[in-house]
């Protein structure tokens, strides 16, 4: 299963990836709104958005993409590793 994480903290990226791997998921992390943001998201099996560490524009683009491609979307306000684990269960 491939999951895309949008938002979060750069310094926790390796911890996010390790937690997802322990749950049996492959994780792609996008920490901020960049050039080709929508292309970087790709076509994952699910998306998680940490809303407190991402811009409103990036959140809007992620929600729009998830709705257009029928991708399950979970929005969480906190950005800890335990929040990611809860989402992946």
N, C-alpha and C positions, 0 to 999 in steps of 0.2 A: 504494500500500500504506500502510495506517495502522498505526502502532505506538504503543503506550502504554508509557512509561517510568515505572516506579515507584521512587522513591528518588533518590539522587544529591544533588548539591549545588546549592543555589539559584543561586549565583554562576556556575555553568557551564551554566545553562539555555539561554542563547543559543548557546553552543558545541555543546551536544547537538543543538539544532534545526538548526544549520548543517551538522553532520556528517551528520545524517539526510537533509537536503535534497540534499546532495552524492551520497548513495547512492540517491536517487530515492524516498525515503520521507517521509511526513508523520508528524511526531512530536508526541505529546501528553505533557507532563511533569506528573507528580504527585509532589511531593517529600515529602509527609508524610501521615499518616493524618488526614483531616479529616472534617467532617460530610458525609454523602452520598458517602463515599469510593467505594463500589461503583458508584454512579450516575455519578460522574465518569470512571470507567474506560471506560464505554460498551461498545461492541462492536467492538474493534479486530481487525485481521488477525493480530496477534501482540503479545505482552507481554514486556517485559524488566524484571526486578526486580534492582536493585542492593541486595543483602542487607545490606551493612555500614552503610547510611545510612537504614534504614527499621526501624520497630518490628516485633516479632514478630507482633503482632495484624494490622498492615497486610499483612505477608507472607502470613499465613494466609488473610486475606480474598481477596487476589489469586490465590493458588493455588486456593482453593475456586471462585472465579468462572471461572478458566481451565478447570478440569476440568469444570464444569457446562455451559459453552458450547463445549467442544472448541476452545479457543484455544491455539495454540502458545505455550509459556512457556519462557523462558530465564532462569535465575537465575545472577547473577555476583556475586562478592564485592567486587570493586573497583568504583570509580565514576568512572573516568576517561573522557575522550572516546575514547581509543583502545580501551577495553573496549567502548564502544558501537559503534564502527566494526567491531570483530571480530564482534559479535553480528549486525550487519545484513548481513554478507557472506554 
